[in-house]
Amino acid sequence: MTITRAIRTPIMHRAVRTGDLVFIGGTIADDTSVSMGAQTANILGKIEGYLKEAGSDRNHVLTASIFVTDLSKKKEMDAAWTDFFGDALPARATVGVADLGGGAMIEVVVTARVAG
């Protein structure tokens, strides 16, 4: 089975596609000084672009792993999350972590199917 890697960073490829699956690596917000909700919205916008480049979209996201530094702000994240996904909510786990570095409050990893 062919593996296609896209959007290389110094430490990984943002999107890896094999068969009809797309794996999006850990994504944090561009501006980590904003609220949890704003960071979530920014991350989801970035993920949407990564998915598009890999042949998928938000409606094909199957699972998500979310890492947050402050679970007391989870409601902000949930609001941005449900606004983005609407009724196409993926299966998901949210895990509290001590630190994500650089002021990031949230990091998201997703797996999706190829669109079509």
N, C-alpha and C positions, 0 to 999 in steps of 0.2 A: 504494500500500500504506500502510495506517495505521501511524503510529508512536505508541506509548503510553509515556510517561515516568512513573516513579514514584519516590518517596522522594527528594525534592529536598534537596540540601545547598547550601551557599553557592557551590560550584564545579561541581557536576554533579548528575545524577540517578543514584541507585544502580542502578536497573534501567531498561533501555530494551528495549521489546518491539516487534518488527515481524514480521509474518507469524507463522511458528511458531518464531521465534528470540527468545531472551532474552539480553541482554548485561548482565553485572553488573560495574560499575566496580571499580577498585582498592579493596580492603578491608583494613584493618589491625585489630589487636586493640584492644580497649577498654583493657586493662591491658598496657602495653608493658614493665613491669618483670619479668614472668614469663618462663619458659623459652621456647625456640623451639617445643617441643611444645605447651605451654599456649597460646601465642599462636596457633598453627595451629588448635587445637581451637576457640578462641574465634572466630576468623575464619570457620571453616567453619559454625559455628552461626549466625553473623550472615548468611552467604551463604544458608543454608537458609531463613531468614526472608524475605530479599529475593526468592528464587526463588518461594516460596509466594505472596507478594504479586503476583508477575508471572505466576502460573499454571503454575509448574513445580516441580520438586523435584530432589533430589540424584541420583536415578536417571536424569535426563535431561540431566545435564551432559555436554557433548561435548568441550570443550577447556578447559585452564587454563594461564595464564601466572603463574608464581610468581617473585617477586623476593625474594632473601634477602641479608642483609648478612654472614652467616658460613656458608659452605658446609660448614665442619667440623661444624655442628650439623644437617646435612640429615637424618641418621638419625632425629632426634627429630621432625622435620617429617613424614618418610615414615611413621612409626608412627602419628601422629595422622591423617594423610591416608588410609592404608589402613583404619584403624579406622572412619573416617567413611564412606568410599565402599564398603567391602566389595568385592564382585566387579564393581561397576559403575564401575570406574576409568576416568576420562576420559583422552583424550590430553593430554599435558602437557609443558611446558618449564619448567625451573628455571634462573634466571639470577642470578649473583652481582652485587651492586651495592655501591657504596661506602657509601651512606647513604640511609635512608628517612625520616629525621627523627623527632624525638620519642622515640627509643629503640626504635622499631619494628624488629624483626628480619626481618619477613616481610610482604609485600603480595601479595594474590591477586586475579586477574581471571579470570572464567569466562564461557563462552558455553554456553547450554543450549537444548534444544528445549522447547516448551510441552508440558506433560503431557497425556496423553489421546490 
